[in-house]
């Protein structure tokens, strides 16, 4: 059976349509749902969607509390990616140390440097995730405050991360 020019055109058009609809160039941007001022950290894709939605809603601040006692030196890759994008888009990262039991807060520059270095070291998985998703564009115009606390074992852990709308 011979195909006519019209049949070839239809076949080509359908193939082109399938190829084009299968491609995604910019990645998803969270636009539906409810923007919340508190988005608890859970190492799932849904966290990215929820945080992106809240940051895009132009809230004055978005708090990200941690369920687990996370060492500042062992920040989860997903959160490192978010913090890295804040820096890439011109934001600043501030570290708020917990008060000491004596009432005098000793500055530990090594702790602050270790947090910032941990944030800057993105793994290949984080870079791939950033390339696949457009959620991180929501970090533009935000600064971050990393709030530390002491746990019951007197270890310094991350209490919460606060994304603040930049003044500039």
KEKE-3310 file (N, C-alpha, C; in steps of 0.2 Angstrom, whole numbers, plus 5000, padded with zeros to 4 digits):
npx = (5004:5003:5009:5001:5005:4998:4996:5009:5012:5003:5008:5021:5018:5011:5021:5031:5023:5022:5035:5039:5030:5034:5046:5053:5057:5060:5057:5047:5037:5031:5015:5002:4993:4994:5002:5013:5019:5027:5037:5040:5055:5057:5065:5060:5053:5041:5043:5052:5043:5033:5041:5046:5033:5029:5040:5039:5027:5030:5031:5035:5044:5049:5049:5059:5058:5067:5064:5073:5088:5099:5116:5126:5136:5133:5123:5108:5108:5098:5094:5106:5107:5096:5101:5113:5108:5102:5113:5119:5110:5112:5109:5112:5119:5116:5122:5115:5121:5118:5114:5126:5127:5132:5128:5136:5140:5151:5160:5162:5172:5176:5165:5155:5162:5163:5149:5146:5155:5151:5139:5142:5148:5141:5134:5135:5122:5114:5117:5112:5098:5095:5096:5086:5075:5065:5062:5071:5072:5065:5072:5078:5081:5080:5087:5095:5094:5102:5097:5104:5104:5106:5106:5099:5111:5120:5125:5128:5115:5105:5092:5082:5079:5078:5070:5072:5064:5073:5080:5084)
npy = (4994:5011:5026:5042:5059:5067:5058:5056:5068:5070:5060:5064:5076:5072:5065:5075:5083:5074:5073:5087:5089:5081:5087:5097:5113:5124:5119:5115:5127:5131:5135:5133:5130:5133:5147:5147:5153:5145:5132:5116:5107:5093:5080:5079:5080:5087:5097:5106:5111:5117:5126:5135:5140:5147:5157:5163:5170:5181:5183:5191:5184:5167:5153:5138:5125:5112:5095:5085:5083:5092:5093:5108:5106:5095:5098:5094:5089:5094:5106:5112:5115:5125:5135:5138:5143:5155:5163:5163:5171:5183:5185:5185:5175:5173:5168:5163:5161:5150:5155:5155:5144:5152:5164:5172:5174:5166:5169:5158:5156:5146:5137:5145:5147:5134:5130:5139:5134:5121:5124:5129:5118:5109:5094:5083:5078:5088:5098:5093:5092:5105:5110:5103:5108:5123:5129:5135:5148:5156:5161:5172:5189:5186:5184:5174:5167:5157:5148:5143:5131:5123:5106:5093:5086:5095:5099:5109:5112:5114:5124:5131:5138:5153:5162:5177:5192:5202:5219:5226)
npz = (5000:4996:5003:5003:5000:5009:5020:5024:5028:5039:5047:5050:5056:5068:5074:5076:5085:5096:5100:5103:5114:5123:5128:5140:5143:5152:5165:5179:5187:5203:5204:5208:5223:5241:5247:5261:5276:5284:5280:5282:5283:5273:5265:5251:5234:5235:5244:5238:5229:5237:5244:5234:5229:5241:5242:5229:5232:5237:5251:5267:5275:5275:5285:5288:5297:5304:5306:5311:5320:5313:5309:5306:5298:5291:5281:5272:5255:5247:5254:5253:5240:5238:5247:5240:5228:5233:5236:5223:5216:5221:5235:5253:5266:5282:5298:5313:5329:5343:5359:5373:5387:5398:5395:5388:5371:5362:5348:5335:5322:5314:5314:5307:5294:5290:5288:5277:5268:5267:5261:5248:5242:5230:5226:5211:5210:5215:5207:5195:5199:5200:5187:5181:5187:5189:5201:5209:5204:5212:5223:5220:5226:5239:5256:5267:5284:5294:5308:5322:5336:5352:5355:5366:5369:5370:5358:5343:5332:5317:5319:5312:5295:5288:5275:5270:5263:5253:5256:5246)
capx = (5000:5007:5006:5001:5009:4994:4997:5016:5012:5000:5012:5026:5015:5010:5028:5034:5019:5024:5042:5039:5026:5039:5052:5052:5063:5061:5056:5041:5037:5026:5010:4996:4993:4993:5009:5013:5025:5031:5037:5044:5060:5056:5069:5056:5051:5035:5046:5054:5037:5030:5045:5045:5027:5029:5045:5036:5021:5033:5030:5041:5049:5047:5053:5060:5060:5069:5061:5078:5093:5104:5122:5127:5141:5130:5116:5105:5109:5092:5094:5112:5105:5092:5105:5118:5105:5101:5120:5120:5106:5114:5107:5117:5118:5119:5122:5114:5123:5114:5117:5129:5124:5135:5126:5141:5140:5158:5160:5166:5173:5176:5158:5152:5165:5161:5143:5146:5159:5146:5133:5145:5150:5136:5136:5132:5115:5111:5117:5107:5091:5094:5095:5079:5069:5065:5060:5076:5072:5061:5077:5080:5078:5080:5093:5094:5097:5103:5097:5107:5103:5110:5101:5100:5117:5124:5128:5125:5112:5101:5085:5077:5082:5073:5071:5070:5064:5079:5078:5086)
capy = (5000:5017:5032:5048:5065:5069:5053:5057:5075:5068:5056:5069:5081:5069:5063:5081:5085:5070:5075:5093:5089:5077:5091:5103:5117:5128:5116:5117:5132:5130:5141:5132:5128:5138:5149:5147:5156:5140:5126:5111:5103:5086:5079:5076:5085:5091:5102:5111:5114:5121:5132:5139:5143:5152:5162:5167:5174:5188:5184:5195:5179:5160:5149:5131:5122:5105:5089:5081:5087:5092:5097:5113:5103:5090:5100:5090:5091:5098:5112:5116:5118:5131:5140:5140:5148:5162:5166:5164:5177:5190:5185:5184:5170:5175:5162:5165:5156:5149:5159:5150:5143:5157:5171:5176:5171:5166:5168:5152:5158:5139:5135:5149:5145:5127:5130:5142:5129:5115:5126:5130:5112:5106:5088:5082:5077:5094:5102:5090:5094:5112:5110:5100:5112:5130:5131:5139:5155:5160:5163:5179:5194:5184:5183:5168:5167:5150:5149:5137:5130:5118:5101:5090:5084:5102:5100:5114:5109:5119:5124:5133:5142:5158:5165:5184:5196:5207:5226:5230)
capz = (5000:4995:5007:4999:5003:5015:5025:5026:5032:5045:5051:5052:5061:5074:5077:5079:5091:5102:5102:5106:5120:5128:5130:5144:5143:5158:5171:5183:5192:5207:5204:5212:5230:5245:5250:5268:5279:5287:5276:5286:5278:5272:5259:5245:5229:5237:5248:5233:5226:5242:5246:5228:5229:5246:5240:5224:5234:5240:5259:5270:5277:5275:5289:5286:5302:5303:5311:5313:5323:5308:5310:5301:5293:5287:5278:5267:5248:5244:5257:5251:5233:5239:5249:5235:5223:5236:5235:5216:5214:5225:5242:5258:5271:5289:5303:5320:5333:5349:5365:5377:5394:5402:5393:5383:5365:5359:5341:5332:5315:5310:5313:5301:5288:5288:5285:5271:5263:5265:5256:5242:5238:5228:5222:5204:5210:5216:5200:5190:5201:5199:5180:5179:5190:5189:5207:5212:5202:5217:5228:5218:5230:5246:5260:5272:5290:5297:5315:5326:5343:5355:5357:5373:5370:5369:5351:5339:5326:5314:5321:5306:5290:5287:5269:5271:5257:5253:5256:5239)
cpx = (5004:5004:5006:5004:5005:4995:5004:5016:5008:5004:5018:5024:5014:5017:5031:5030:5021:5031:5042:5035:5030:5044:5049:5058:5065:5060:5050:5042:5031:5021:5004:4997:4993:5000:5008:5019:5029:5031:5042:5049:5058:5060:5065:5055:5046:5038:5048:5048:5034:5034:5045:5039:5027:5034:5042:5030:5023:5031:5036:5046:5045:5052:5053:5062:5062:5066:5067:5084:5099:5110:5123:5132:5138:5123:5114:5106:5104:5092:5100:5110:5101:5097:5110:5114:5103:5108:5121:5116:5107:5112:5113:5114:5121:5118:5121:5115:5118:5117:5120:5126:5126:5132:5130:5142:5147:5157:5165:5167:5173:5169:5155:5155:5164:5154:5143:5150:5154:5141:5136:5147:5144:5138:5133:5125:5111:5111:5112:5100:5090:5093:5088:5074:5070:5063:5064:5076:5068:5066:5079:5077:5077:5087:5091:5097:5096:5103:5099:5104:5107:5104:5103:5107:5122:5128:5125:5122:5108:5094:5080:5081:5076:5075:5068:5069:5069:5076:5079:5082)
cpy = (5006:5023:5038:5054:5068:5065:5054:5063:5074:5065:5060:5074:5078:5067:5070:5084:5081:5072:5082:5093:5085:5081:5096:5107:5121:5125:5118:5123:5132:5136:5140:5129:5134:5140:5150:5150:5151:5134:5121:5107:5096:5084:5075:5082:5090:5098:5108:5115:5119:5127:5137:5143:5149:5158:5166:5171:5180:5189:5187:5190:5172:5156:5142:5128:5115:5100:5086:5086:5087:5096:5102:5110:5097:5092:5096:5093:5096:5105:5116:5119:5124:5137:5143:5145:5155:5166:5168:5170:5183:5190:5184:5179:5172:5169:5165:5160:5155:5153:5153:5150:5149:5164:5175:5171:5171:5165:5163:5153:5151:5137:5139:5147:5138:5126:5133:5137:5123:5117:5126:5124:5108:5099:5088:5081:5083:5098:5100:5092:5101:5113:5108:5104:5119:5133:5136:5147:5159:5163:5170:5184:5192:5183:5177:5169:5160:5151:5142:5137:5124:5112:5098:5088:5089:5102:5105:5111:5115:5118:5126:5137:5147:5162:5172:5188:5201:5214:5229:5227)
cpz = (5000:4999:5002:5003:5009:5021:5028:5030:5039:5050:5054:5057:5068:5078:5080:5085:5097:5104:5106:5113:5125:5130:5135:5145:5149:5165:5174:5187:5196:5207:5207:5218:5234:5248:5257:5271:5283:5282:5279:5281:5279:5265:5253:5240:5231:5241:5243:5230:5231:5244:5240:5228:5235:5244:5234:5226:5237:5247:5261:5272:5276:5279:5287:5292:5300:5308:5314:5316:5317:5310:5305:5296:5289:5284:5273:5260:5246:5247:5254:5244:5234:5242:5244:5230:5226:5235:5227:5213:5218:5232:5247:5263:5277:5294:5310:5325:5340:5355:5369:5384:5399:5401:5389:5377:5362:5352:5339:5325:5311:5309:5307:5295:5286:5286:5278:5266:5262:5260:5249:5238:5236:5224:5215:5205:5211:5210:5195:5192:5199:5191:5178:5182:5190:5196:5210:5210:5208:5223:5226:5223:5237:5249:5264:5278:5293:5304:5318:5333:5346:5357:5364:5374:5370:5363:5347:5333:5323:5316:5316:5301:5288:5280:5270:5264:5258:5253:5249:5234)
residu = (UNK:UNK:UNK:UNK:UNK:UNK:UNK:UNK:UNK:UNK:UNK:UNK:UNK:UNK:UNK:UNK:UNK:UNK:UNK:UNK:UNK:UNK:UNK:UNK:UNK:UNK:UNK:UNK:UNK:UNK:UNK:UNK:UNK:UNK:UNK:UNK:UNK:UNK:UNK:UNK:UNK:UNK:UNK:UNK:UNK:UNK:UNK:UNK:UNK:UNK:UNK:UNK:UNK:UNK:UNK:UNK:UNK:UNK:UNK:UNK:UNK:UNK:UNK:UNK:UNK:UNK:UNK:UNK:UNK:UNK:UNK:UNK:UNK:UNK:UNK:UNK:UNK:UNK:UNK:UNK:UNK:UNK:UNK:UNK:UNK:UNK:UNK:UNK:UNK:UNK:UNK:UNK:UNK:UNK:UNK:UNK:UNK:UNK:UNK:UNK:UNK:UNK:UNK:UNK:UNK:UNK:UNK:UNK:UNK:UNK:UNK:UNK:UNK:UNK:UNK:UNK:UNK:UNK:UNK:UNK:UNK:UNK:UNK:UNK:UNK:UNK:UNK:UNK:UNK:UNK:UNK:UNK:UNK:UNK:UNK:UNK:UNK:UNK:UNK:UNK:UNK:UNK:UNK:UNK:UNK:UNK:UNK:UNK:UNK:UNK:UNK:UNK:UNK:UNK:UNK:UNK:UNK:UNK:UNK:UNK:UNK:UNK:UNK:UNK:UNK:UNK:UNK:UNK)
# end
